[in-house]
Amino acid sequence: MRSARSAWRFLDDRLRLEPVVAFLREKEVPRHRLTWAYFFGGLSLFFLAVQVTTGILLLLYYRPTPEAAYESVEFVMTRVEFGWLVRSVHAWSANLMVLSVVVHMSSVYLMRSYGRPRDLTWWTGMLLLAATLGFGFSGYLLPWNTLAFFATRVGTDMVGKVPLVGGSLLRVLRGGEDVSGATLTRFFGLHAAVLPLLAFVLLGLHLLLVQRHNVHVPPSLREEARRRPGIPFLPDFTLRELVVWLIGLALLAALAAFRPWELGARADPFASAPAGIQPEWYFLFVFQTLKLLPARILGVEGELLGLAAFGAAAVLWFLAPVLDRASRRGEPSRTATVVGLAVLLYAAAMTLYAALAGRRS
């Protein structure tokens, strides 16, 4: 205890931490029947911390070249002590982080937590979601196995369909006309340098805005929140968040131990694509929708129209604080709720449909 107090005095004397602690002690989290939704932001942060830790360990052995990438991952899984576990934890935590971020974003939208003055918080959160998906997409290719290679080819093909600039964007992304060693190098740079830097800047701003404006209480729950005492952030809410983290850690450990992430076969750029090739689950709803569209719609390529529709939907979702006038007045909006639920249900249904179709094939 004495050493802990000495360490605290040392840090407080240099960093002036006492005002921060006092602020957190006075802060309260509203208590109502949807309070559970507030835990997913912290859970996403936990999975990010796991990603950083395991990613650094994997970087000690990984070599980002077509000749050595697969072999370096195979070496980690077969020769490095507990290397298979580290890689499985990294892969599973990536998927759980995407799931947690999507649930967090969905709850924020459905609770109308993006209205002024929290619009900037929403926009930084949406950019963090884009960075999370970028982490998943760029990291998927790094093992240089067959599934990742051809799924990346399919995914990057979509970029080439963007009118006017699609061809140029595709060459920039791939580093050439096709998925190759240049693509692997660029994806490694994005995954290990560019996206982490961008994500940590956005995360710092996002957390600062959350602390500045506190969490939002939907109009329909404000009376309930007023009747019930809030949860002190320190130590009550923090301890509950730690329990959620422990549950996430237990789920992560169970998945990594009982369902280790497989490496598959080494990528062969000259081989034909395997049957039923699909991207990761968080891109499945887009992939399956494009597959179901007719080849041409009103004389325009169906996939092009589909991508344009998804792009427009993403922009509208991003601009929700501007478009939802009711939220700016602090009022409930049934239209926005119905639209949000319809979008989420559609994405979930198409993801399930694509997964079942992939199993049958």
C-alpha positions as CSV (number, residue, x, y, z in Angstrom):
1,M,0.0,0.0,0.0
2,R,2.8,2.4,0.9
3,S,4.5,1.8,-2.5
4,A,1.2,2.3,-4.3
5,R,0.7,5.6,-2.5
6,S,4.2,6.7,-3.3
7,A,3.7,5.9,-7.0
8,W,0.4,7.8,-7.0
9,R,2.0,10.9,-5.4
10,F,4.9,10.6,-7.9
11,L,2.5,10.6,-10.9
12,D,0.0,13.2,-9.5
13,D,2.9,15.6,-8.8
14,R,4.0,15.5,-12.4
15,L,0.7,14.9,-14.3
16,R,-1.8,16.6,-12.0
17,L,-4.2,13.6,-12.0
18,E,-6.2,14.5,-9.0
19,P,-8.6,16.9,-10.9
20,V,-9.3,14.1,-13.4
21,V,-10.1,11.6,-10.7
22,A,-12.3,14.1,-8.9
23,F,-14.2,14.7,-12.2
24,L,-14.7,11.0,-12.7
25,R,-15.9,10.5,-9.1
26,E,-18.5,13.2,-9.6
27,K,-19.6,11.8,-12.9
28,E,-22.7,9.6,-13.0
29,V,-24.1,7.2,-15.6
30,P,-27.9,7.3,-16.0
31,R,-29.7,4.3,-14.7
32,H,-32.6,2.9,-16.8
33,R,-33.7,-0.3,-18.6
34,L,-31.3,0.3,-21.5
35,T,-28.2,1.1,-19.4
36,W,-26.6,-2.2,-20.6
37,A,-26.1,-0.5,-24.0
38,Y,-23.5,1.9,-22.5
39,F,-21.1,-1.0,-21.9
40,F,-20.4,-1.9,-25.6
41,G,-18.2,1.2,-26.1
42,G,-15.9,0.0,-23.4
43,L,-16.1,-3.6,-24.6
44,S,-15.0,-2.4,-28.1
45,L,-12.0,-0.6,-26.4
46,F,-11.1,-3.8,-24.6
47,F,-11.0,-5.9,-27.8
48,L,-8.9,-3.1,-29.4
49,A,-6.4,-3.4,-26.6
50,V,-6.3,-7.2,-27.2
51,Q,-5.7,-6.6,-30.9
52,V,-2.8,-4.2,-30.2
53,T,-1.2,-6.6,-27.7
54,T,-1.4,-9.7,-29.8
55,G,-0.7,-7.8,-33.0
56,I,2.7,-6.6,-31.5
57,L,3.5,-10.2,-30.6
58,L,2.7,-11.4,-34.1
59,L,4.8,-8.6,-35.7
60,L,7.9,-10.1,-34.1
61,Y,7.7,-13.0,-36.5
62,Y,5.6,-11.8,-39.5
63,R,7.3,-11.1,-42.8
64,P,5.1,-9.2,-45.3
65,T,6.3,-10.8,-48.6
66,P,4.5,-13.4,-50.8
67,E,7.4,-15.7,-50.4
68,A,7.5,-15.6,-46.6
69,A,4.1,-14.4,-45.2
70,Y,2.4,-17.8,-45.2
71,E,5.5,-19.5,-43.8
72,S,6.0,-16.9,-41.1
73,V,2.4,-17.4,-39.9
74,E,2.8,-21.2,-40.1
75,F,6.0,-20.9,-38.0
76,V,4.1,-18.9,-35.3
77,M,1.4,-21.5,-35.2
78,T,3.6,-24.6,-35.2
79,R,7.0,-23.7,-33.7
80,V,6.4,-20.7,-31.4
81,E,5.3,-21.6,-27.9
82,F,1.6,-20.7,-27.6
83,G,1.8,-19.0,-31.0
84,W,-1.3,-20.7,-32.2
85,L,-3.2,-19.3,-29.2
86,V,-1.9,-15.8,-29.8
87,R,-3.0,-15.9,-33.5
88,S,-6.4,-17.4,-32.6
89,V,-6.9,-14.7,-30.0
90,H,-5.9,-12.0,-32.5
91,A,-8.3,-13.3,-35.2
92,W,-11.3,-13.9,-32.9
93,S,-10.8,-10.6,-31.0
94,A,-10.9,-8.8,-34.5
95,N,-14.3,-10.4,-35.2
96,L,-15.6,-9.7,-31.7
97,M,-14.4,-6.1,-31.9
98,V,-16.3,-5.6,-35.2
99,L,-19.4,-7.1,-33.6
100,S,-19.1,-5.0,-30.5
101,V,-18.6,-1.8,-32.5
102,V,-21.6,-2.5,-34.7
103,V,-23.8,-3.2,-31.6
104,H,-22.5,0.0,-30.1
105,M,-23.2,2.0,-33.2
106,S,-26.7,0.5,-33.5
107,S,-27.6,1.3,-29.9
108,V,-26.4,4.9,-30.3
109,Y,-28.5,5.3,-33.4
110,L,-31.6,3.7,-32.0
111,M,-31.3,5.7,-28.7
112,R,-31.0,9.0,-30.8
113,S,-27.6,9.7,-29.1
114,Y,-26.3,11.6,-32.1
115,G,-28.2,14.8,-31.7
116,R,-26.5,18.1,-31.0
117,P,-24.1,18.6,-29.2
118,R,-23.2,14.9,-29.7
119,D,-23.1,15.1,-33.5
120,L,-19.3,15.3,-33.5
121,T,-19.2,12.3,-31.2
122,W,-21.3,10.3,-33.7
123,W,-19.1,11.3,-36.6
124,T,-15.9,10.3,-34.9
125,G,-17.5,7.0,-33.9
126,M,-18.6,6.4,-37.5
127,L,-15.0,7.0,-38.7
128,L,-13.8,4.6,-36.0
129,L,-16.3,2.0,-37.4
130,A,-14.8,2.6,-40.9
131,A,-11.3,2.2,-39.5
132,T,-12.4,-1.1,-37.7
133,L,-13.7,-2.5,-41.0
134,G,-10.5,-1.3,-42.6
135,F,-8.5,-3.3,-40.0
136,G,-10.5,-6.4,-40.8
137,F,-10.2,-6.0,-44.6
138,S,-6.5,-5.3,-44.6
139,G,-5.6,-7.9,-42.0
140,Y,-7.5,-10.6,-43.8
141,L,-4.9,-10.8,-46.6
142,L,-1.8,-10.9,-44.4
143,P,-1.7,-14.7,-43.8
144,W,-1.5,-15.1,-47.7
145,N,-3.7,-18.2,-47.8
146,T,-6.1,-19.2,-50.5
147,L,-9.3,-17.9,-49.0
148,A,-7.8,-14.5,-48.1
149,F,-6.2,-14.1,-51.5
150,F,-9.3,-14.7,-53.5
151,A,-11.6,-12.9,-51.1
152,T,-9.4,-9.9,-51.3
153,R,-9.5,-10.1,-55.1
154,V,-13.3,-10.1,-55.0
155,G,-13.4,-7.3,-52.5
156,T,-11.1,-5.0,-54.4
157,D,-12.9,-5.7,-57.6
158,M,-15.8,-3.7,-56.1
159,V,-13.6,-0.6,-55.9
160,G,-12.8,-0.9,-59.6
161,K,-16.5,-0.4,-60.4
162,V,-16.6,3.1,-59.0
163,P,-17.4,5.4,-62.0
164,L,-14.6,7.5,-63.5
165,V,-12.0,6.9,-60.8
166,G,-12.5,3.2,-60.1
167,G,-9.6,2.0,-62.2
168,S,-7.2,4.4,-60.6
169,L,-8.4,3.5,-57.1
170,L,-8.1,-0.2,-57.8
171,R,-4.4,0.2,-59.0
172,V,-3.6,2.3,-55.9
173,L,-5.2,-0.2,-53.6
174,R,-3.6,-3.2,-55.2
175,G,-0.3,-1.7,-56.2
176,G,-1.0,-2.9,-59.8
177,E,-3.6,-4.6,-61.9
178,D,-4.1,-7.7,-59.7
179,V,-3.6,-8.8,-56.1
180,S,0.1,-9.4,-55.7
181,G,3.1,-8.9,-53.4
182,A,2.6,-5.1,-53.8
183,T,-0.9,-5.5,-52.5
184,L,0.3,-7.5,-49.5
185,T,2.9,-4.8,-48.7
186,R,0.3,-2.0,-49.0
187,F,-2.2,-3.9,-46.9
188,F,0.4,-4.6,-44.2
189,G,1.3,-0.9,-44.1
190,L,-2.3,0.1,-43.8
191,H,-2.9,-2.6,-41.1
192,A,0.2,-2.0,-39.0
193,A,0.9,1.8,-39.4
194,V,-1.7,4.0,-41.2
195,L,-4.9,2.6,-39.6
196,P,-3.5,2.4,-36.0
197,L,-2.4,6.0,-36.2
198,L,-5.7,7.1,-37.5
199,A,-7.7,5.0,-35.1
200,F,-5.8,6.3,-32.0
201,V,-6.3,9.9,-33.0
202,L,-10.0,9.4,-33.6
203,L,-10.3,7.3,-30.4
204,G,-8.7,10.0,-28.3
205,L,-11.1,12.6,-29.7
206,H,-14.1,10.3,-29.4
207,L,-13.4,9.5,-25.7
208,L,-12.8,13.2,-25.0
209,L,-16.2,14.1,-26.5
210,V,-17.9,11.3,-24.6
211,Q,-16.5,12.6,-21.3
212,R,-17.3,16.2,-22.2
213,H,-21.0,15.6,-23.1
214,N,-21.7,12.4,-20.9
215,V,-24.0,9.7,-22.2
216,H,-27.3,10.4,-23.7
217,V,-30.7,9.4,-22.3
218,P,-33.5,8.9,-24.8
219,P,-36.6,11.1,-24.3
220,S,-38.7,8.1,-23.5
221,L,-36.4,7.1,-20.7
222,R,-35.7,10.4,-19.1
223,E,-38.5,10.2,-16.5
224,E,-37.3,6.7,-15.5
225,A,-33.7,8.0,-15.2
226,R,-34.8,10.9,-13.1
227,R,-36.6,8.6,-10.6
228,R,-33.5,6.3,-10.2
229,P,-30.2,7.4,-8.8
230,G,-27.3,7.4,-11.3
231,I,-24.4,5.0,-11.2
232,P,-21.2,6.7,-10.0
233,F,-18.6,6.3,-12.7
234,L,-15.9,5.6,-10.1
235,P,-15.9,3.0,-8.8
236,D,-19.4,1.5,-9.5
237,F,-19.7,1.8,-13.3
238,T,-16.0,1.1,-13.8
239,L,-16.2,-2.2,-11.8
240,R,-19.3,-3.2,-13.8
241,E,-17.4,-2.4,-17.0
242,L,-14.5,-4.7,-15.8
243,V,-17.0,-7.5,-15.3
244,V,-18.2,-7.1,-18.9
245,W,-14.5,-7.1,-20.0
246,L,-14.0,-10.4,-18.1
247,I,-17.0,-11.9,-19.8
248,G,-15.5,-10.8,-23.2
249,L,-12.2,-12.3,-22.2
250,A,-13.9,-15.6,-21.2
251,L,-15.7,-15.7,-24.5
252,L,-12.5,-14.9,-26.4
253,A,-10.5,-17.5,-24.5
254,A,-13.2,-20.2,-25.2
255,L,-13.3,-19.4,-28.9
256,A,-9.5,-19.3,-29.2
257,A,-9.0,-22.6,-27.3
258,F,-11.9,-24.7,-28.7
259,R,-12.1,-23.2,-32.2
260,P,-8.5,-22.3,-33.1
261,W,-8.3,-20.1,-36.2
262,E,-7.2,-22.2,-39.1
263,L,-4.5,-21.2,-41.5
264,G,-5.6,-23.0,-44.6
265,A,-3.6,-23.6,-47.8
266,R,-1.0,-21.3,-49.2
267,A,-2.3,-18.9,-51.8
268,D,-1.5,-19.7,-55.4
269,P,-2.2,-16.7,-57.6
270,F,-2.3,-18.9,-60.7
271,A,-4.9,-21.3,-59.4
272,S,-8.6,-20.9,-60.0
273,A,-10.8,-19.4,-57.2
274,P,-12.4,-22.0,-54.9
275,A,-16.1,-22.5,-55.2
276,G,-18.3,-20.5,-52.9
277,I,-15.6,-17.9,-52.1
278,Q,-17.0,-15.2,-49.7
279,P,-15.6,-12.2,-47.8
280,E,-15.7,-11.9,-44.0
281,W,-19.1,-12.0,-42.3
282,Y,-19.3,-8.2,-41.8
283,F,-19.2,-7.7,-45.6
284,L,-21.6,-10.6,-46.4
285,F,-24.8,-8.5,-46.6
286,V,-23.2,-6.3,-49.3
287,F,-21.7,-9.3,-51.2
288,Q,-25.0,-11.3,-51.2
289,T,-27.1,-8.3,-52.2
290,L,-24.8,-7.7,-55.2
291,K,-25.0,-11.4,-56.2
292,L,-28.8,-11.2,-56.2
293,L,-29.1,-8.1,-58.4
294,P,-29.8,-8.6,-62.1
295,A,-26.9,-8.2,-64.5
296,R,-28.4,-5.0,-65.8
297,I,-31.1,-2.6,-64.4
298,L,-32.5,0.0,-66.8
299,G,-29.5,-0.4,-69.0
300,V,-27.0,0.1,-66.1
301,E,-24.8,-2.6,-64.6
302,G,-26.6,-4.1,-61.6
303,E,-23.5,-4.3,-59.3
304,L,-22.7,-0.6,-60.0
305,L,-26.2,0.4,-59.0
306,G,-26.0,-1.7,-55.9
307,L,-22.7,-0.2,-54.8
308,A,-24.1,3.3,-55.5
309,A,-27.0,2.5,-53.3
310,F,-24.8,1.2,-50.4
311,G,-22.6,4.3,-50.8
312,A,-25.6,6.6,-50.6
313,A,-27.0,4.7,-47.6
314,A,-23.6,5.0,-45.8
315,V,-23.5,8.8,-46.4
316,L,-27.1,9.2,-45.1
317,W,-26.3,7.1,-42.0
318,F,-23.3,9.3,-41.4
319,L,-25.4,12.4,-41.8
320,A,-28.1,11.3,-39.4
321,P,-27.5,14.2,-37.0
322,V,-28.1,16.6,-39.8
323,L,-31.1,14.8,-41.4
324,D,-33.0,13.9,-38.2
325,R,-34.6,17.2,-37.3
326,A,-36.5,15.7,-34.4
327,S,-33.3,14.6,-32.6
328,R,-31.9,18.2,-32.9
329,R,-35.0,19.3,-30.9
330,G,-34.6,16.5,-28.4
331,E,-37.8,14.7,-29.6
332,P,-38.3,11.1,-30.5
333,S,-38.5,10.2,-34.2
334,R,-40.5,7.1,-35.2
335,T,-39.4,7.5,-38.8
336,A,-35.7,7.3,-37.9
337,T,-36.3,4.4,-35.6
338,V,-38.2,2.4,-38.3
339,V,-35.6,3.2,-40.9
340,G,-32.8,2.2,-38.6
341,L,-34.4,-1.1,-37.6
342,A,-35.2,-1.9,-41.2
343,V,-31.5,-1.4,-42.2
344,L,-30.2,-3.5,-39.3
345,L,-32.7,-6.3,-39.9
346,Y,-31.9,-6.3,-43.6
347,A,-28.2,-6.5,-43.0
348,A,-28.7,-9.3,-40.4
349,A,-31.0,-11.3,-42.7
350,M,-28.7,-11.0,-45.8
351,T,-25.7,-12.0,-43.7
352,L,-27.5,-15.1,-42.4
353,Y,-28.8,-15.9,-45.9
354,A,-25.3,-15.5,-47.4
355,A,-23.8,-17.7,-44.6
356,L,-26.3,-20.5,-45.3
357,A,-25.8,-20.2,-49.0
358,G,-22.1,-20.5,-48.5
359,R,-22.5,-23.7,-46.5
360,R,-24.7,-25.3,-49.1
361,S,-22.1,-24.5,-51.8
